[in-house]
């Protein structure tokens, strides 16, 4: 049974799911883990979700406490190693960990520190959350797809998280083939996130026929080719599925990399195009669209 939850990372997804949990569980059972400076800033400036102030319970990462039943990683990829250290007091023998990070590698990195037995694989999809400073807005909460590492397996751990999410009114689906799901979300991010960042467009810019949409789909097709080499075997049907995921999103919504560009923050381009280019080199493939996006985004970042 899940009673206590710790969240590390107050980006868009951390705030979105943190605010939802706060509505359905005792405040003291939900811990937002941060260092002293961040806690001071959060308490001073407050955090708002769809106009409502989130009165979170902030816990210093150095504070000793009872381990949490569930730990949620929602940091940027660049902050993952720092987060691994920050949550060490939250992890116990029976703790379950899920990661909301983009990409296809955070679970393996986390498991090297805390063990594969604690990790459920997870993909967050279909949300249109936009964070501007300390204000988060969204129309679609999206869905958390999660499951076990081994295909076809549904463990008691997975069933326990499903029961908890039902009580918390968090949309979810159990997926018994999480490797393909994660590669599919990676493919989408390689397309939509990087295109939005490179061409400074919102979801509306890629939901309609346009040069930006063509670039997005071209970048996704390069991931399909890589997935065949990796034994995941994405297809054109998977591209169409993920295009349908973003089609109902608020056209004015902005993918996270575009939000980073607008805020003059460095993006996760290494996690997306960087990974694609590295894998393409390994398999002896050309990925020209991702190379062009990679160079364009780095050029933008160089002006910050």
C-alpha positions as CSV (number, residue, x, y, z in Angstrom):
1,X,0.0,0.0,0.0
2,X,1.3,3.5,-0.9
3,X,1.0,6.0,1.9
4,X,4.0,8.4,1.5
5,X,5.3,9.9,-1.7
6,X,8.4,11.9,-2.3
7,X,8.9,14.0,-5.5
8,X,12.3,15.4,-6.6
9,X,12.0,18.1,-9.2
10,X,9.5,21.0,-9.4
11,X,9.4,21.4,-13.2
12,X,6.2,21.1,-15.1
13,X,5.5,17.5,-14.3
14,X,6.6,17.7,-10.7
15,X,4.2,20.6,-10.1
16,X,1.4,19.0,-12.2
17,X,1.4,15.6,-10.4
18,X,2.4,17.1,-7.1
19,X,-0.7,19.4,-7.1
20,X,-2.9,16.5,-8.1
21,X,-1.6,14.3,-5.2
22,X,-2.0,17.2,-2.8
23,X,-5.7,17.3,-3.5
24,X,-6.2,13.6,-2.5
25,X,-3.7,12.8,0.3
26,X,-2.6,14.3,3.6
27,X,-0.1,17.2,3.1
28,X,2.5,15.7,5.4
29,X,2.5,12.4,3.4
30,X,3.6,14.2,0.3
31,X,7.2,15.4,0.4
32,X,8.8,17.7,-2.0
33,X,12.5,17.1,-1.7
34,X,14.9,20.0,-2.3
35,X,18.0,21.7,-0.9
36,X,17.7,24.5,1.6
37,X,18.1,27.3,-1.0
38,X,15.4,26.0,-3.3
39,X,13.0,25.5,-0.3
40,X,13.5,29.1,0.8
41,X,12.7,30.2,-2.8
42,X,9.7,28.0,-3.1
43,X,8.2,29.1,0.2
44,X,8.9,32.8,-0.6
45,X,7.6,32.9,-4.2
46,X,5.0,30.1,-3.9
47,X,4.2,27.7,-6.7
48,X,0.9,28.0,-8.5
49,X,-1.0,25.4,-10.6
50,X,-3.8,26.6,-12.8
51,X,-4.1,29.7,-10.6
52,X,-4.2,27.8,-7.3
53,X,-1.4,28.1,-4.7
54,X,0.2,24.7,-3.9
55,X,0.9,24.5,-0.2
56,X,3.5,21.8,-0.5
57,X,5.3,20.1,2.4
58,X,9.0,20.8,1.6
59,X,11.6,18.4,3.0
60,X,15.4,19.2,3.1
61,X,17.3,16.6,1.2
62,X,19.7,16.2,4.1
63,X,16.9,15.5,6.6
64,X,16.7,12.0,8.0
65,X,13.2,10.5,7.8
66,X,11.2,7.3,7.2
67,X,11.7,6.0,3.7
68,X,8.9,6.9,1.2
69,X,6.7,4.2,-0.3
70,X,6.9,5.9,-3.7
71,X,9.6,8.2,-5.1
72,X,9.0,10.2,-8.3
73,X,11.9,11.6,-10.3
74,X,10.8,14.7,-12.3
75,X,14.0,16.5,-12.8
76,X,15.7,17.5,-16.0
77,X,18.1,14.8,-17.3
78,X,21.0,17.2,-16.5
79,X,20.0,17.2,-12.9
80,X,19.5,13.4,-12.5
81,X,22.8,12.6,-10.8
82,X,22.3,15.4,-8.3
83,X,18.8,14.1,-7.6
84,X,20.0,10.5,-7.0
85,X,22.0,11.8,-4.1
86,X,19.2,14.1,-2.9
87,X,16.7,11.3,-2.4
88,X,19.0,8.9,-0.6
89,X,17.1,9.4,2.7
90,X,13.8,8.6,1.0
91,X,14.8,5.2,-0.3
92,X,14.2,2.1,1.8
93,X,13.8,-1.7,1.2
94,X,10.2,-1.4,0.1
95,X,10.4,1.9,-1.9
96,X,9.1,1.9,-5.5
97,X,10.7,4.4,-7.9
98,X,9.3,5.9,-11.1
99,X,10.9,8.3,-13.4
100,X,9.1,10.9,-15.5
101,X,12.2,12.0,-17.3
102,X,12.4,12.1,-21.1
103,X,14.7,9.8,-23.0
104,X,15.3,6.1,-22.7
105,X,18.1,5.9,-20.1
106,X,17.0,7.3,-16.7
107,X,15.7,4.0,-15.4
108,X,19.0,2.2,-16.0
109,X,20.9,5.1,-14.4
110,X,18.7,5.1,-11.3
111,X,18.8,1.3,-11.0
112,X,22.6,1.4,-10.9
113,X,22.3,3.3,-7.6
114,X,19.2,1.9,-6.0
115,X,18.7,-1.5,-7.7
116,X,16.5,-2.8,-10.6
117,X,14.0,-4.2,-8.1
118,X,12.8,-0.8,-7.1
119,X,12.2,0.6,-10.6
120,X,9.0,0.6,-12.6
121,X,9.4,1.9,-16.1
122,X,7.1,4.9,-16.8
123,X,6.2,7.3,-19.6
124,X,4.2,10.5,-19.2
125,X,2.4,11.5,-22.3
126,X,-0.4,13.7,-23.6
127,X,0.0,16.6,-21.2
128,X,0.2,20.2,-22.3
129,X,1.7,21.8,-19.2
130,X,3.5,25.1,-19.5
131,X,5.5,26.5,-16.6
132,X,6.3,30.2,-16.6
133,X,8.5,31.1,-13.6
134,X,6.4,29.9,-10.6
135,X,3.1,29.5,-12.5
136,X,2.1,26.2,-14.2
137,X,-1.0,26.0,-16.5
138,X,-2.4,23.0,-18.3
139,X,-5.6,21.8,-20.0
140,X,-4.7,18.1,-20.3
141,X,-3.1,16.2,-17.4
142,X,-2.1,13.4,-19.8
143,X,-1.6,9.8,-18.8
144,X,1.1,7.9,-17.0
145,X,1.9,4.6,-18.7
146,X,4.0,2.3,-16.5
147,X,4.9,-1.3,-16.0
148,X,7.7,-3.8,-15.3
149,X,11.0,-4.0,-17.1
150,X,10.3,-7.5,-18.5
151,X,7.7,-7.7,-21.3
152,X,4.5,-9.4,-20.4
153,X,5.0,-9.2,-16.7
154,X,2.6,-7.4,-14.3
155,X,4.0,-7.5,-10.8
156,X,2.4,-6.8,-7.4
157,X,4.5,-3.6,-7.4
158,X,2.8,-2.4,-10.6
159,X,-0.7,-3.4,-9.2
160,X,0.0,-1.4,-6.0
161,X,0.9,1.8,-8.0
162,X,-2.2,1.3,-10.1
163,X,-4.4,1.1,-7.0
164,X,-2.8,4.3,-5.6
165,X,-3.2,6.3,-8.8
166,X,-6.8,5.3,-9.0
167,X,-7.3,6.7,-5.5
168,X,-5.4,9.9,-6.5
169,X,-7.5,10.3,-9.7
170,X,-4.4,10.3,-11.8
171,X,-5.0,8.9,-15.4
172,X,-2.8,5.9,-16.0
173,X,-2.5,2.7,-18.0
174,X,-0.5,-0.4,-17.2
175,X,1.7,-1.3,-20.2
176,X,3.3,-4.7,-20.5
177,X,5.7,-3.6,-23.2
178,X,7.4,-0.6,-21.7
179,X,10.5,-0.8,-23.8
180,X,8.5,0.0,-27.0
181,X,6.5,2.6,-25.2
182,X,9.6,4.4,-24.0
183,X,11.2,4.3,-27.5
184,X,7.9,5.7,-28.9
185,X,7.9,8.6,-26.5
186,X,11.6,9.2,-27.2
187,X,10.8,9.2,-30.9
188,X,8.0,11.8,-30.4
189,X,10.3,14.0,-28.3
190,X,13.1,13.8,-30.9
191,X,10.5,15.2,-33.3
192,X,8.2,17.6,-31.5
193,X,10.5,18.9,-28.8
194,X,13.4,19.6,-31.1
195,X,11.4,21.1,-33.9
196,X,9.5,23.4,-31.5
197,X,12.9,24.5,-30.1
198,X,14.6,25.0,-33.4
199,X,11.8,26.8,-35.1
200,X,10.3,28.5,-32.0
201,X,6.8,27.2,-32.6
202,X,4.1,25.8,-30.3
203,X,2.1,22.7,-30.7
204,X,-0.1,24.4,-33.2
205,X,2.9,24.8,-35.5
206,X,3.3,21.0,-35.9
207,X,-0.4,20.0,-35.6
208,X,-1.1,21.3,-39.1
209,X,0.6,20.6,-42.4
210,X,3.7,22.8,-42.5
211,X,7.5,22.6,-43.0
212,X,7.8,22.3,-39.2
213,X,5.6,19.2,-39.2
214,X,7.6,17.7,-42.1
215,X,10.8,18.2,-40.1
216,X,9.2,16.7,-37.0
217,X,8.1,13.6,-38.9
218,X,11.5,13.2,-40.6
219,X,13.3,13.3,-37.3
220,X,10.9,10.7,-35.9
221,X,11.5,8.4,-39.0
222,X,15.2,8.4,-38.2
223,X,14.4,7.0,-34.8
224,X,12.3,4.3,-36.4
225,X,15.3,3.2,-38.4
226,X,17.5,3.2,-35.2
227,X,14.8,1.2,-33.3
228,X,15.1,-1.6,-35.9
229,X,18.8,-1.9,-35.2
230,X,18.1,-1.9,-31.5
231,X,15.5,-4.7,-31.7
232,X,12.5,-2.5,-30.7
233,X,11.1,-2.3,-34.2
234,X,9.0,0.9,-34.3
235,X,6.9,1.4,-37.5
236,X,5.1,4.0,-39.4
237,X,2.0,3.0,-37.3
238,X,3.8,4.1,-34.2
239,X,4.5,7.4,-35.8
240,X,0.8,7.8,-36.5
241,X,-0.1,6.8,-33.0
242,X,2.2,9.5,-31.4
243,X,1.0,12.1,-33.8
244,X,-2.5,11.4,-32.6
245,X,-1.2,11.9,-29.0
246,X,-0.3,15.5,-29.7
247,X,-3.2,16.4,-32.0
248,X,-5.7,17.3,-29.2
249,X,-3.2,19.3,-27.2
250,X,-3.7,23.0,-26.7
251,X,-2.3,24.6,-29.9
252,X,-0.9,27.4,-27.8
253,X,0.9,25.0,-25.5
254,X,4.7,24.7,-25.7
255,X,6.9,21.6,-25.5
256,X,9.5,21.8,-22.8
257,X,12.5,22.5,-25.1
258,X,10.7,25.5,-26.5
259,X,10.0,26.7,-23.0
260,X,13.7,26.3,-22.3
261,X,14.7,28.3,-25.3
262,X,12.3,31.2,-24.4
263,X,13.7,31.2,-20.9
264,X,17.3,31.1,-22.3
265,X,18.0,27.8,-20.5
266,X,20.1,25.1,-22.1
267,X,17.9,22.3,-23.5
268,X,17.9,18.5,-23.5
269,X,19.2,18.4,-27.1
270,X,22.0,16.0,-26.0
271,X,19.4,13.6,-24.6
272,X,17.5,13.7,-28.0
273,X,19.6,14.5,-31.1
274,X,22.8,13.7,-29.2
275,X,21.5,10.2,-28.4
276,X,20.3,9.7,-32.0
277,X,23.6,10.8,-33.5
278,X,25.6,8.6,-31.1
279,X,23.5,5.6,-31.9
280,X,23.6,6.4,-35.7
281,X,27.4,6.4,-35.5
282,X,27.3,3.0,-33.7
283,X,25.1,1.5,-36.4
284,X,26.7,3.2,-39.4
285,X,23.5,5.2,-40.3
286,X,22.9,8.7,-41.5
287,X,20.5,10.9,-39.5
288,X,20.6,14.2,-41.4
289,X,17.4,15.8,-39.9
290,X,18.6,15.2,-36.3
291,X,22.0,16.5,-37.2
292,X,20.5,19.7,-38.6
293,X,18.3,20.1,-35.5
294,X,21.2,19.5,-33.2
295,X,23.4,22.1,-34.9
296,X,20.5,24.6,-35.0
297,X,19.6,24.3,-31.3
298,X,23.3,24.5,-30.3
299,X,23.6,27.7,-32.3
300,X,20.6,29.1,-30.5
301,X,22.0,28.1,-27.1
302,X,25.3,29.7,-27.9
303,X,23.6,33.1,-27.9
304,X,22.4,32.8,-24.3
